[in-house]
Amino acid sequence: MGLAFDSLTSNLYIVDSSSRIRVVTPDGNINTFAGGGSGTGENIPATSAKITNATVVAVDSSSAVYFDDGKHSRYIRQDNQCYGGRRG
């Protein structure tokens, strides 16, 4: 299970065992941030992204969320769209 903390928003991101990235907000709400879908392309909603066996999640200084599931290295910008794609 991967964890990442966003110091700008105080959100905690967790990669869970169902291959979704969850976000825990400062007020304690837990929501699906990414995963649960079948999409692997560019510019798709984060919750439509297919995530398989993700173990790593990170957040940069602009609150973009990065993750790697072994087949895809992708990132999610503040517009909540997933970018990146399949490794060659």
Secondary structure, 3 states (H helix, E strand, C coil): CCEEEECCCCEEEEECCCCCEEEECCCCCEEEEECCCCECCCCEEHHHECCCCCCEEEECCCCCEEEECCCEEEEECCCCEEEEEECC
